[in-house]
C-alpha cells in the first residue's frame, strides 16, 4: 500500500508541479505583458488627451491672435476713425471672448477703444507707453498677460499684438477666459477624469469646477505642476495626487505661446480599472487552469497507478503460489507487456513445477526399484552362497567318515569344486561392488588386440575341447584404445557365457573394422535368448529360461559385470539372438594406431616364468594364511622369510638376513598396523625400493588409494596361485615395470 | 424592496461622493431613480409664464440631462409686477416643498430671500447683487444664495451710444426709473455720464409704482423728446407692453436692454440674453442638487451681449438703420 501511495503521490505531484509551473509562468509572463502594455496604452492615451486639450486651447488663442491680425489688414486704406471702429466692432462680434480692444500708436498713445460694456472712444489720448503689453508687443512678440479677474469672478487675459509696417500700431485686447473654461469643462476623461489649466506662475486658471479657479488656487507646489513648469524631457505621465488630494493618473502638455500647462487627470482606480479587470480575468483563468491541471493530474496518476496495482496484486498472487492467476492489464503499452511477461513467467513456473514433480516421482520410483533390486540381489547372493557352503559342510563330514583313499580323493575334488564356486561368486560380487562404488578408473592405452584374443583362446580352448565344442579365433591386426584389462574381462565373461550355454557347435570370436571402430563379436550356437529377455539378461542374478549347457549353475552375474564395464568404458554392447540357434554379442571399440604400442604383460599361467631361488619376505599376521603361502612359495623354490608383524620383519632384517628380492605383505596387520606402512619403513631402512605385493581382502577405496599412492602391486584375496606366480615373475623379471593398481585377479 | 432601497441609498451616496466630476446625465439618472422628482420653484415678475428665465432654465436642465416631470418638476410663479404676490409665491413654494428657488429680477430675488427661508436661491437678472444686499461678495456669496448678475447698469452708456447711432438726430432722451431702486439709480447715473459725451440731453421721469409708470407713458410729450432709453427697473420693465404700444403710437424710438421686447415690437436691444442667463442658472441648480452649497458658488457675470434690431419697427418709425450697424447686429427682426 505504501508503494501505491508513494508512486501515486509522486506521479500526482510531478504532474501538478509540471503543469502548474507551466501555467503559472505563462500566466505571470502574460500578466506582466498585459500590465505593461495596458499601462503604456493608458499613459499614452492620457498624454494624447493632454496634448489634444493643449492644442485646442492653443488653437483657440492663436485664432484670436490671427483675428487681431486680420483686423489690422482690413485697416489698410481705411483711415477714418469711424471705419476703423466698425472693423473692431466686427471683431468683437466674431470673437465673443474679446470684450475690449484698444489701439495704440507707436508712441503708446491710445487712438481707439472699442468695448462691449463701455462706450467706444476715438478721441482718447491716454498714454499707455509704459504698459507691459505695449512694451512686449513693440518688440515684435505677441504679449500674453497673466490671468486677472474682473469683478472678482471673471477671468481675463490681455493680448497685445504689434501692427505691421509703418503704422506700427499696437492692438491690445482683453480676453474673457470663460471660453477656455467651457472648453476645459467639455473635456471628459473617462467617468471621473477631468482637465485643468495652470498658468506660468502655477496658478489654476481653468477647471471644470470654476469654484477652484475663483479661489485662485496656487498649484505650484504640486509635484506634477513643478515638473511641468520645470519643463525637461521627464516622464510626462505620472501617478500623483490631484489638487483635491485624490490619487490620479495625470498627464500634461504645454501651451507654448502662453506658457500654460494643461493637465488631464483620471482617478487611478478608474484609469486602471480595465487593467485590473484584465488582471483579474487572467488570474481567474490561471486558477481555473490550476484546478483543471490538478484534476487531470489526479485522473492520470490514477490511470497510471491502476495497471501497476494490478501487476502488483498479480505478482503477490504468484508469490503466494497461485500460478493459475492471470494479471489482467490491457493498456497496450509497456505496462501491458510487463503484465504479459509476468503471466508468461507464471505459466512457465507452473509447467516447470509440474515437470519437477514428475521427475521427483520418477526418481523416487527409481530409488524404490534400486532398493528392491538391491534386496533381490542380496537375497540371491546369500542364497547362491549358502548352496556351496552347505555342500562344503556335507563334504567335510563325508571326508571325516571316509576311509577309502579313492573316496577321499573324490570328496576332496568336490570340496575343491565347491570352494571354487564360492570363490568365483565372491569375486564376481566384489567386482560388481567395486564397479558400483565407482572405484575402478579405466586406464586407457593403445594396444594390439591379437595378444588379448590369444589369451582368450588359451583360457577357453581346453574347456571347449572337453565339451566337444569348436572355439575359433579370427586373427586381427587392429590396435584399439581402451583399458586392456577391463576389455579382457568383458571378453572373458562373454566367452565364458558362450561356452556355458552351447551344447553343440562352437564359438567364434572375430573382429572387423567399422569405420573408426573395431567391432569385436562373440558368436555361439547355443540356446539363444528370447527377444523379451535380451534386455534383462544384463541384470544381476538374472538367468534366461534355458539352463546352462555345461550342467553347472551360472552365477547370473557375468553379463551384469559386462554391462557395468561397457558403461564404464563408454562402449556399446549389442545382442542378437535367435532362440535355439545361437547368439551374437558385439562390442565396438575405438581403433588406435598400432605404432609404438607396448605389449601387454601376460598373466597367463603358461607364461608364469621361473621364480625359483628368489628370496621373498612374507608378512601376514594370520598364521594359517601365512603358512599356506609359505608352503606354496617353498614349492615354487623360493627362499622364504616370514614375519607376523612389522616388528618381526625388522628384527629379521636387522638380525643380518639378506635383503629380499620381493616382499609380500598382508594389507591389514594386527594392531592397526598397515602393510603399506611396514613396507615403506623397510624400504626406507634398507634404502632400496624392493618390489612389493600387497595382498588385501579390503575392498575400500581408501585402502586402494593408499596402495596406489605407495606404488605397490596389489592382489585381492583370495589369492590364486597362478596369479601370484605370474605377478612374482613379472615383478622380479621386470623389476622396473609400473605396478598396476587396478589389477584384477 | 429593502435591498432595492438600500441600493438606491448607496447609489445616491456614491453619486454625491463623486460630486462635480459626474456627468449631468448620470446625475439625471440618479434623480430619475429617486422616488420623487426634485421640485424647482421659479418666481419672476412677468405676466406670462413663458418668461425668458423659464425658457432658458428648461433648456439648460434639458441639456444637462434632466427630464422634466421625471427627474424634476418646475413650479412657476408669475408675480405680475407685484412684490406682495412674489412674496406669497415664495411662501407657497416653501409649502409645496420646492428644493431650490430660481428668481428672476431684483424684486423677485428679494421676495425669495424674505419668504424662502433656508431654501437655496439661484437668482438671475440682478444688476447689483451686493448693493441689493443679496450677497457679501461675488466670489463668496455666503448664505444660501448665489446667481447671475446682468451687468446692465454698467452698459447703460453703451446702450445710449447705440441708441444715438440708431437715431443720429436724437437730442433728448427720456429715462424712467424708481428712485427707491439702487440699481436704477446707478444706471441713470451711468446714463448721465454717457449723455454728456454723446452730446445728448436726459429727460428723467421718476416713478414709484406701476400706476405712475402708466400715467407717465400716457403723458409723454412726443415733441420734447426724441427717443427713450429703458432702465432695467422692475417697475418700468413691467410696463414694457404699454411702453411698446405708446412707442408705436407716438413713433418713439425705444432702446431696450433685453430682446424679448424687440420681439414684441421694440426697436432694438443690447444686453445679455435673459434666456442665456436662465440656461446658466440651470448649471447652478444642477450643482446645488448634487450637494454644492450656494454660498460657495461665485456670482457669475454675463459674457454675451446681443444687439438685436427690429428692422420692421425701424421702418415704421421712418428710421434708416446704418448698414454698418445692421452688420454688427447679432439678430435682426424683419
Contacts between the chains, C-beta under 8 A, distances in Angstrom:
chain1	res1	chain2	res2	distance
A	86	B	324	4.8
A	86	B	328	7.3
A	89	B	324	8.0
A	89	B	328	5.2
A	90	B	327	6.9
A	90	B	328	6.5
A	93	B	328	5.7
A	93	B	330	7.0
A	96	B	303	6.6
A	96	B	304	5.9
A	97	B	303	7.7
A	115	B	158	7.3
A	116	B	155	7.4
A	116	B	158	7.3
A	116	B	305	5.2
A	117	B	151	6.4
A	117	B	154	5.1
A	117	B	155	4.5
A	117	B	158	6.0
A	117	B	305	7.4
A	118	B	154	7.5
A	118	B	155	7.4
A	118	B	157	6.4
A	118	B	158	6.4
A	119	B	157	4.7
A	119	B	158	5.9
A	119	B	160	7.7
A	119	B	161	4.7
A	119	B	194	5.5
A	119	B	197	6.3
A	119	B	198	7.7
A	120	B	161	6.7
A	150	B	301	7.6
A	151	B	138	5.7
A	151	B	301	5.8
A	152	B	137	6.3
A	152	B	138	4.4
A	152	B	139	4.3
A	152	B	298	7.2
A	153	B	138	4.8
A	153	B	139	5.8
A	153	B	298	4.4
A	153	B	299	6.3
A	153	B	300	6.1
A	153	B	301	6.5
A	154	B	300	7.9
A	154	B	301	5.2
A	154	B	303	8.0
A	176	B	303	5.5
A	178	B	303	5.4
A	179	B	303	7.7
A	188	B	23	6.9
A	191	B	21	7.7
A	191	B	22	7.6
A	191	B	23	7.7
A	191	B	26	7.8
A	192	B	18	6.2
A	192	B	21	4.5
A	192	B	22	7.3
A	193	B	21	7.5
A	194	B	21	5.8
A	208	B	20	6.6
A	208	B	21	7.3
A	209	B	20	4.6
A	210	B	298	6.9
A	210	B	300	8.0
A	211	B	292	8.0
A	211	B	296	6.0
A	211	B	297	6.6
A	211	B	298	6.8
A	214	B	139	5.5
A	214	B	298	4.6
A	215	B	139	7.9
